[in-house]
Amino acid sequence: MGRKVAACRDFPSDNGCTLAIPGEEDEVVVATTQHAVSAHGHEDTDEVRGWLRQNLKDEVPTQ
Ligand SMILES: [Zn+2]
């Protein structure tokens, strides 16, 4: 299982957030959910977690 990255700029956003969170898939979903709640006013629900998980990208190695 590869590493994933969640990039805020890939999600509909009201504040131009450009945060990117890389890590193992489950870690990224947890961290991104917390960020979505605290920074974007989303709710921590299974629906939101599923939506975030579906929008993860494969992490691109820097070299
Ligand atoms: Zn954000």
PDB file of the backbone (N, CA, C, O) and the ligand in Angstrom, with CONECT records:
HET     ZN  A 101       1
ATOM      1  N   MET A   1       0.842  -1.191   0.000  1.00  0.00           N
ATOM      2  CA  MET A   1       0.000   0.000   0.000  1.00  0.00           C
ATOM      3  C   MET A   1       0.877   1.239   0.000  1.00  0.00           C
ATOM      4  O   MET A   1       1.738   1.397   0.865  1.00  0.00           O
ATOM      5  N   GLY A   2       0.662   2.106  -0.956  1.00  0.00           N
ATOM      6  CA  GLY A   2       1.504   3.295  -1.070  1.00  0.00           C
ATOM      7  C   GLY A   2       1.038   4.428  -0.184  1.00  0.00           C
ATOM      8  O   GLY A   2      -0.038   4.398   0.415  1.00  0.00           O
ATOM      9  N   ARG A   3       1.885   5.414  -0.131  1.00  0.00           N
ATOM     10  CA  ARG A   3       1.531   6.606   0.631  1.00  0.00           C
ATOM     11  C   ARG A   3       0.594   7.489  -0.196  1.00  0.00           C
ATOM     12  O   ARG A   3       0.617   7.487  -1.427  1.00  0.00           O
ATOM     13  N   LYS A   4      -0.223   8.235   0.529  1.00  0.00           N
ATOM     14  CA  LYS A   4      -1.203   9.098  -0.120  1.00  0.00           C
ATOM     15  C   LYS A   4      -0.982  10.535   0.330  1.00  0.00           C
ATOM     16  O   LYS A   4      -0.306  10.800   1.324  1.00  0.00           O
ATOM     17  N   VAL A   5      -1.558  11.437  -0.412  1.00  0.00           N
ATOM     18  CA  VAL A   5      -1.528  12.839   0.000  1.00  0.00           C
ATOM     19  C   VAL A   5      -2.905  13.451  -0.248  1.00  0.00           C
ATOM     20  O   VAL A   5      -3.527  13.240  -1.289  1.00  0.00           O
ATOM     21  N   ALA A   6      -3.352  14.211   0.736  1.00  0.00           N
ATOM     22  CA  ALA A   6      -4.575  14.985   0.580  1.00  0.00           C
ATOM     23  C   ALA A   6      -4.170  16.440   0.395  1.00  0.00           C
ATOM     24  O   ALA A   6      -3.477  17.014   1.235  1.00  0.00           O
ATOM     25  N   ALA A   7      -4.605  17.025  -0.701  1.00  0.00           N
ATOM     26  CA  ALA A   7      -4.256  18.421  -0.984  1.00  0.00           C
ATOM     27  C   ALA A   7      -5.519  19.263  -0.942  1.00  0.00           C
ATOM     28  O   ALA A   7      -6.464  19.035  -1.697  1.00  0.00           O
ATOM     29  N   CYS A   8      -5.517  20.233  -0.053  1.00  0.00           N
ATOM     30  CA  CYS A   8      -6.717  21.060   0.108  1.00  0.00           C
ATOM     31  C   CYS A   8      -7.107  21.759  -1.189  1.00  0.00           C
ATOM     32  O   CYS A   8      -8.289  21.993  -1.438  1.00  0.00           O
ATOM     33  N   ARG A   9      -6.135  22.087  -2.002  1.00  0.00           N
ATOM     34  CA  ARG A   9      -6.491  22.808  -3.224  1.00  0.00           C
ATOM     35  C   ARG A   9      -7.294  21.938  -4.185  1.00  0.00           C
ATOM     36  O   ARG A   9      -7.902  22.446  -5.127  1.00  0.00           O
ATOM     37  N   ASP A  10      -7.297  20.615  -3.946  1.00  0.00           N
ATOM     38  CA  ASP A  10      -8.098  19.718  -4.783  1.00  0.00           C
ATOM     39  C   ASP A  10      -9.552  19.649  -4.334  1.00  0.00           C
ATOM     40  O   ASP A  10     -10.393  19.065  -5.017  1.00  0.00           O
ATOM     41  N   PHE A  11      -9.843  20.250  -3.178  1.00  0.00           N
ATOM     42  CA  PHE A  11     -11.196  20.198  -2.648  1.00  0.00           C
ATOM     43  C   PHE A  11     -11.856  21.563  -2.772  1.00  0.00           C
ATOM     44  O   PHE A  11     -11.176  22.589  -2.740  1.00  0.00           O
ATOM     45  N   PRO A  12     -13.158  21.580  -2.911  1.00  0.00           N
ATOM     46  CA  PRO A  12     -13.862  22.861  -2.887  1.00  0.00           C
ATOM     47  C   PRO A  12     -13.562  23.547  -1.563  1.00  0.00           C
ATOM     48  O   PRO A  12     -13.703  22.942  -0.500  1.00  0.00           O
ATOM     49  N   SER A  13     -13.154  24.796  -1.625  1.00  0.00           N
ATOM     50  CA  SER A  13     -12.703  25.473  -0.410  1.00  0.00           C
ATOM     51  C   SER A  13     -13.084  26.933  -0.464  1.00  0.00           C
ATOM     52  O   SER A  13     -13.073  27.561  -1.523  1.00  0.00           O
ATOM     53  N   ASP A  14     -13.422  27.465   0.702  1.00  0.00           N
ATOM     54  CA  ASP A  14     -13.859  28.847   0.741  1.00  0.00           C
ATOM     55  C   ASP A  14     -12.748  29.810   1.150  1.00  0.00           C
ATOM     56  O   ASP A  14     -12.963  31.021   1.186  1.00  0.00           O
ATOM     57  N   ASN A  15     -11.569  29.286   1.455  1.00  0.00           N
ATOM     58  CA  ASN A  15     -10.529  30.190   1.946  1.00  0.00           C
ATOM     59  C   ASN A  15      -9.187  30.030   1.236  1.00  0.00           C
ATOM     60  O   ASN A  15      -8.168  30.519   1.725  1.00  0.00           O
ATOM     61  N   GLY A  16      -9.176  29.350   0.088  1.00  0.00           N
ATOM     62  CA  GLY A  16      -7.945  29.248  -0.675  1.00  0.00           C
ATOM     63  C   GLY A  16      -6.848  28.459   0.008  1.00  0.00           C
ATOM     64  O   GLY A  16      -5.665  28.667  -0.262  1.00  0.00           O
ATOM     65  N   CYS A  17      -7.235  27.560   0.886  1.00  0.00           N
ATOM     66  CA  CYS A  17      -6.263  26.774   1.636  1.00  0.00           C
ATOM     67  C   CYS A  17      -5.437  25.896   0.683  1.00  0.00           C
ATOM     68  O   CYS A  17      -5.982  25.296  -0.243  1.00  0.00           O
ATOM     69  N   THR A  18      -4.126  25.826   0.918  1.00  0.00           N
ATOM     70  CA  THR A  18      -3.256  25.021   0.059  1.00  0.00           C
ATOM     71  C   THR A  18      -2.531  23.940   0.844  1.00  0.00           C
ATOM     72  O   THR A  18      -1.543  23.380   0.368  1.00  0.00           O
ATOM     73  N   LEU A  19      -3.013  23.645   2.037  1.00  0.00           N
ATOM     74  CA  LEU A  19      -2.376  22.617   2.862  1.00  0.00           C
ATOM     75  C   LEU A  19      -2.368  21.273   2.141  1.00  0.00           C
ATOM     76  O   LEU A  19      -3.350  20.907   1.495  1.00  0.00           O
ATOM     77  N   ALA A  20      -1.261  20.536   2.251  1.00  0.00           N
ATOM     78  CA  ALA A  20      -1.182  19.174   1.737  1.00  0.00           C
ATOM     79  C   ALA A  20      -0.709  18.276   2.866  1.00  0.00           C
ATOM     80  O   ALA A  20       0.258  18.592   3.560  1.00  0.00           O
ATOM     81  N   ILE A  21      -1.393  17.158   3.046  1.00  0.00           N
ATOM     82  CA  ILE A  21      -1.082  16.250   4.145  1.00  0.00           C
ATOM     83  C   ILE A  21      -0.704  14.886   3.577  1.00  0.00           C
ATOM     84  O   ILE A  21      -1.575  14.172   3.082  1.00  0.00           O
ATOM     85  N   PRO A  22       0.570  14.507   3.636  1.00  0.00           N
ATOM     86  CA  PRO A  22       0.993  13.203   3.142  1.00  0.00           C
ATOM     87  C   PRO A  22       1.103  12.178   4.269  1.00  0.00           C
ATOM     88  O   PRO A  22       1.292  12.539   5.430  1.00  0.00           O
ATOM     89  N   GLY A  23       0.983  10.898   3.917  1.00  0.00           N
ATOM     90  CA  GLY A  23       1.141   9.841   4.912  1.00  0.00           C
ATOM     91  C   GLY A  23       0.473   8.570   4.447  1.00  0.00           C
ATOM     92  O   GLY A  23       0.028   8.463   3.305  1.00  0.00           O
ATOM     93  N   GLU A  24       0.408   7.589   5.367  1.00  0.00           N
ATOM     94  CA  GLU A  24      -0.338   6.377   5.053  1.00  0.00           C
ATOM     95  C   GLU A  24      -1.810   6.732   4.955  1.00  0.00           C
ATOM     96  O   GLU A  24      -2.265   7.680   5.596  1.00  0.00           O
ATOM     97  N   GLU A  25      -2.561   5.977   4.156  1.00  0.00           N
ATOM     98  CA  GLU A  25      -3.938   6.352   3.848  1.00  0.00           C
ATOM     99  C   GLU A  25      -4.771   6.635   5.092  1.00  0.00           C
ATOM    100  O   GLU A  25      -5.450   7.659   5.171  1.00  0.00           O
ATOM    101  N   ASP A  26      -4.719   5.720   6.071  1.00  0.00           N
ATOM    102  CA  ASP A  26      -5.543   5.912   7.260  1.00  0.00           C
ATOM    103  C   ASP A  26      -5.117   7.141   8.057  1.00  0.00           C
ATOM    104  O   ASP A  26      -5.961   7.838   8.622  1.00  0.00           O
ATOM    105  N   GLU A  27      -3.822   7.409   8.106  1.00  0.00           N
ATOM    106  CA  GLU A  27      -3.321   8.599   8.805  1.00  0.00           C
ATOM    107  C   GLU A  27      -3.812   9.864   8.124  1.00  0.00           C
ATOM    108  O   GLU A  27      -4.219  10.826   8.774  1.00  0.00           O
ATOM    109  N   VAL A  28      -3.764   9.839   6.808  1.00  0.00           N
ATOM    110  CA  VAL A  28      -4.158  11.027   6.050  1.00  0.00           C
ATOM    111  C   VAL A  28      -5.647  11.306   6.231  1.00  0.00           C
ATOM    112  O   VAL A  28      -6.057  12.460   6.360  1.00  0.00           O
ATOM    113  N   VAL A  29      -6.448  10.251   6.239  1.00  0.00           N
ATOM    114  CA  VAL A  29      -7.890  10.452   6.414  1.00  0.00           C
ATOM    115  C   VAL A  29      -8.174  11.070   7.775  1.00  0.00           C
ATOM    116  O   VAL A  29      -8.981  11.995   7.878  1.00  0.00           O
ATOM    117  N   VAL A  30      -7.517  10.568   8.825  1.00  0.00           N
ATOM    118  CA  VAL A  30      -7.733  11.104  10.174  1.00  0.00           C
ATOM    119  C   VAL A  30      -7.292  12.563  10.257  1.00  0.00           C
ATOM    120  O   VAL A  30      -8.029  13.420  10.744  1.00  0.00           O
ATOM    121  N   ALA A  31      -6.078  12.830   9.775  1.00  0.00           N
ATOM    122  CA  ALA A  31      -5.534  14.185   9.878  1.00  0.00           C
ATOM    123  C   ALA A  31      -6.332  15.163   9.025  1.00  0.00           C
ATOM    124  O   ALA A  31      -6.577  16.300   9.428  1.00  0.00           O
ATOM    125  N   THR A  32      -6.731  14.711   7.849  1.00  0.00           N
ATOM    126  CA  THR A  32      -7.472  15.592   6.953  1.00  0.00           C
ATOM    127  C   THR A  32      -8.868  15.870   7.492  1.00  0.00           C
ATOM    128  O   THR A  32      -9.392  16.974   7.343  1.00  0.00           O
ATOM    129  N   THR A  33      -9.465  14.863   8.117  1.00  0.00           N
ATOM    130  CA  THR A  33     -10.776  15.074   8.720  1.00  0.00           C
ATOM    131  C   THR A  33     -10.687  16.122   9.815  1.00  0.00           C
ATOM    132  O   THR A  33     -11.530  17.017   9.885  1.00  0.00           O
ATOM    133  N   GLN A  34      -9.668  16.024  10.679  1.00  0.00           N
ATOM    134  CA  GLN A  34      -9.503  17.006  11.752  1.00  0.00           C
ATOM    135  C   GLN A  34      -9.295  18.402  11.179  1.00  0.00           C
ATOM    136  O   GLN A  34      -9.843  19.384  11.679  1.00  0.00           O
ATOM    137  N   HIS A  35      -8.490  18.472  10.117  1.00  0.00           N
ATOM    138  CA  HIS A  35      -8.253  19.768   9.486  1.00  0.00           C
ATOM    139  C   HIS A  35      -9.527  20.315   8.853  1.00  0.00           C
ATOM    140  O   HIS A  35      -9.819  21.507   8.956  1.00  0.00           O
ATOM    141  N   ALA A  36     -10.279  19.441   8.202  1.00  0.00           N
ATOM    142  CA  ALA A  36     -11.514  19.879   7.551  1.00  0.00           C
ATOM    143  C   ALA A  36     -12.508  20.416   8.579  1.00  0.00           C
ATOM    144  O   ALA A  36     -13.248  21.361   8.304  1.00  0.00           O
ATOM    145  N   VAL A  37     -12.520  19.812   9.755  1.00  0.00           N
ATOM    146  CA  VAL A  37     -13.418  20.263  10.814  1.00  0.00           C
ATOM    147  C   VAL A  37     -12.944  21.599  11.377  1.00  0.00           C
ATOM    148  O   VAL A  37     -13.731  22.537  11.506  1.00  0.00           O
ATOM    149  N   SER A  38     -11.652  21.687  11.713  1.00  0.00           N
ATOM    150  CA  SER A  38     -11.150  22.882  12.404  1.00  0.00           C
ATOM    151  C   SER A  38     -10.987  24.078  11.472  1.00  0.00           C
ATOM    152  O   SER A  38     -11.206  25.219  11.877  1.00  0.00           O
ATOM    153  N   ALA A  39     -10.601  23.817  10.222  1.00  0.00           N
ATOM    154  CA  ALA A  39     -10.280  24.920   9.323  1.00  0.00           C
ATOM    155  C   ALA A  39     -11.392  25.227   8.327  1.00  0.00           C
ATOM    156  O   ALA A  39     -11.480  26.346   7.821  1.00  0.00           O
ATOM    157  N   HIS A  40     -12.247  24.236   8.040  1.00  0.00           N
ATOM    158  CA  HIS A  40     -13.219  24.430   6.972  1.00  0.00           C
ATOM    159  C   HIS A  40     -14.671  24.245   7.405  1.00  0.00           C
ATOM    160  O   HIS A  40     -15.589  24.366   6.594  1.00  0.00           O
ATOM    161  N   GLY A  41     -14.869  23.952   8.686  1.00  0.00           N
ATOM    162  CA  GLY A  41     -16.230  23.888   9.191  1.00  0.00           C
ATOM    163  C   GLY A  41     -17.017  22.656   8.783  1.00  0.00           C
ATOM    164  O   GLY A  41     -18.243  22.631   8.886  1.00  0.00           O
ATOM    165  N   HIS A  42     -16.297  21.612   8.310  1.00  0.00           N
ATOM    166  CA  HIS A  42     -16.993  20.372   8.004  1.00  0.00           C
ATOM    167  C   HIS A  42     -17.274  19.611   9.295  1.00  0.00           C
ATOM    168  O   HIS A  42     -16.755  19.956  10.357  1.00  0.00           O
ATOM    169  N   GLU A  43     -18.103  18.567   9.191  1.00  0.00           N
ATOM    170  CA  GLU A  43     -18.383  17.732  10.347  1.00  0.00           C
ATOM    171  C   GLU A  43     -17.639  16.418  10.217  1.00  0.00           C
ATOM    172  O   GLU A  43     -17.407  15.925   9.113  1.00  0.00           O
ATOM    173  N   ASP A  44     -17.264  15.850  11.371  1.00  0.00           N
ATOM    174  CA  ASP A  44     -16.554  14.573  11.382  1.00  0.00           C
ATOM    175  C   ASP A  44     -17.576  13.454  11.285  1.00  0.00           C
ATOM    176  O   ASP A  44     -18.046  12.936  12.298  1.00  0.00           O
ATOM    177  N   THR A  45     -17.915  13.086  10.054  1.00  0.00           N
ATOM    178  CA  THR A  45     -18.891  12.024   9.828  1.00  0.00           C
ATOM    179  C   THR A  45     -18.292  10.989   8.877  1.00  0.00           C
ATOM    180  O   THR A  45     -17.299  11.243   8.196  1.00  0.00           O
ATOM    181  N   ASP A  46     -18.923   9.818   8.852  1.00  0.00           N
ATOM    182  CA  ASP A  46     -18.455   8.781   7.930  1.00  0.00           C
ATOM    183  C   ASP A  46     -18.540   9.261   6.489  1.00  0.00           C
ATOM    184  O   ASP A  46     -17.717   8.885   5.654  1.00  0.00           O
ATOM    185  N   GLU A  47     -19.539  10.095   6.197  1.00  0.00           N
ATOM    186  CA  GLU A  47     -19.703  10.596   4.841  1.00  0.00           C
ATOM    187  C   GLU A  47     -18.523  11.482   4.446  1.00  0.00           C
ATOM    188  O   GLU A  47     -17.976  11.356   3.350  1.00  0.00           O
ATOM    189  N   VAL A  48     -18.143  12.373   5.348  1.00  0.00           N
ATOM    190  CA  VAL A  48     -17.014  13.263   5.057  1.00  0.00           C
ATOM    191  C   VAL A  48     -15.727  12.455   4.937  1.00  0.00           C
ATOM    192  O   VAL A  48     -14.931  12.692   4.028  1.00  0.00           O
ATOM    193  N   ARG A  49     -15.513  11.503   5.845  1.00  0.00           N
ATOM    194  CA  ARG A  49     -14.310  10.679   5.788  1.00  0.00           C
ATOM    195  C   ARG A  49     -14.245   9.899   4.474  1.00  0.00           C
ATOM    196  O   ARG A  49     -13.180   9.787   3.867  1.00  0.00           O
ATOM    197  N   GLY A  50     -15.378   9.364   4.039  1.00  0.00           N
ATOM    198  CA  GLY A  50     -15.404   8.627   2.786  1.00  0.00           C
ATOM    199  C   GLY A  50     -15.107   9.522   1.597  1.00  0.00           C
ATOM    200  O   GLY A  50     -14.424   9.132   0.650  1.00  0.00           O
ATOM    201  N   TRP A  51     -15.636  10.727   1.674  1.00  0.00           N
ATOM    202  CA  TRP A  51     -15.419  11.697   0.590  1.00  0.00           C
ATOM    203  C   TRP A  51     -13.950  12.092   0.527  1.00  0.00           C
ATOM    204  O   TRP A  51     -13.371  12.184  -0.555  1.00  0.00           O
ATOM    205  N   LEU A  52     -13.346  12.327   1.696  1.00  0.00           N
ATOM    206  CA  LEU A  52     -11.924  12.665   1.719  1.00  0.00           C
ATOM    207  C   LEU A  52     -11.084  11.506   1.196  1.00  0.00           C
ATOM    208  O   LEU A  52     -10.157  11.708   0.411  1.00  0.00           O
ATOM    209  N   ARG A  53     -11.412  10.288   1.635  1.00  0.00           N
ATOM    210  CA  ARG A  53     -10.631   9.119   1.231  1.00  0.00           C
ATOM    211  C   ARG A  53     -10.667   8.936  -0.285  1.00  0.00           C
ATOM    212  O   ARG A  53      -9.660   8.577  -0.895  1.00  0.00           O
ATOM    213  N   GLN A  54     -11.816   9.181  -0.881  1.00  0.00           N
ATOM    214  CA  GLN A  54     -11.947   9.018  -2.330  1.00  0.00           C
ATOM    215  C   GLN A  54     -11.122  10.043  -3.107  1.00  0.00           C
ATOM    216  O   GLN A  54     -10.783   9.832  -4.271  1.00  0.00           O
ATOM    217  N   ASN A  55     -10.806  11.151  -2.447  1.00  0.00           N
ATOM    218  CA  ASN A  55     -10.092  12.224  -3.146  1.00  0.00           C
ATOM    219  C   ASN A  55      -8.597  12.270  -2.840  1.00  0.00           C
ATOM    220  O   ASN A  55      -7.909  13.215  -3.224  1.00  0.00           O
ATOM    221  N   LEU A  56      -8.096  11.240  -2.144  1.00  0.00           N
ATOM    222  CA  LEU A  56      -6.655  11.183  -1.918  1.00  0.00           C
ATOM    223  C   LEU A  56      -5.931  10.891  -3.219  1.00  0.00           C
ATOM    224  O   LEU A  56      -6.450  10.208  -4.102  1.00  0.00           O
ATOM    225  N   LYS A  57      -4.720  11.424  -3.319  1.00  0.00           N
ATOM    226  CA  LYS A  57      -3.881  11.159  -4.476  1.00  0.00           C
ATOM    227  C   LYS A  57      -2.692  10.322  -4.051  1.00  0.00           C
ATOM    228  O   LYS A  57      -2.305  10.343  -2.882  1.00  0.00           O
ATOM    229  N   ASP A  58      -2.115   9.595  -4.972  1.00  0.00           N
ATOM    230  CA  ASP A  58      -0.879   8.908  -4.679  1.00  0.00           C
ATOM    231  C   ASP A  58       0.224   9.939  -4.463  1.00  0.00           C
ATOM    232  O   ASP A  58       0.354  10.898  -5.224  1.00  0.00           O
ATOM    233  N   GLU A  59       1.012   9.725  -3.418  1.00  0.00           N
ATOM    234  CA  GLU A  59       2.098  10.671  -3.161  1.00  0.00           C
ATOM    235  C   GLU A  59       3.145  10.543  -4.257  1.00  0.00           C
ATOM    236  O   GLU A  59       3.557   9.439  -4.615  1.00  0.00           O
ATOM    237  N   VAL A  60       3.568  11.684  -4.784  1.00  0.00           N
ATOM    238  CA  VAL A  60       4.587  11.689  -5.829  1.00  0.00           C
ATOM    239  C   VAL A  60       5.946  11.880  -5.174  1.00  0.00           C
ATOM    240  O   VAL A  60       6.183  12.882  -4.500  1.00  0.00           O
ATOM    241  N   PRO A  61       6.837  10.916  -5.373  1.00  0.00           N
ATOM    242  CA  PRO A  61       8.184  11.058  -4.771  1.00  0.00           C
ATOM    243  C   PRO A  61       8.858  12.322  -5.281  1.00  0.00           C
ATOM    244  O   PRO A  61       8.662  12.725  -6.427  1.00  0.00           O
ATOM    245  N   THR A  62       9.650  12.942  -4.418  1.00  0.00           N
ATOM    246  CA  THR A  62      10.289  14.200  -4.791  1.00  0.00           C
ATOM    247  C   THR A  62      11.551  13.966  -5.604  1.00  0.00           C
ATOM    248  O   THR A  62      12.149  14.906  -6.127  1.00  0.00           O
ATOM    249  N   GLN A  63      11.954  12.698  -5.707  1.00  0.00           N
ATOM    250  CA  GLN A  63      13.129  12.418  -6.533  1.00  0.00           C
ATOM    251  C   GLN A  63      13.011  11.060  -7.188  1.00  0.00           C
ATOM    252  O   GLN A  63      13.909  10.649  -7.924  1.00  0.00           O
TER     253      GLN A  63
HETATM  254 ZN    ZN A 101      -7.468  23.256   4.255  1.00  0.00          ZN2+
END
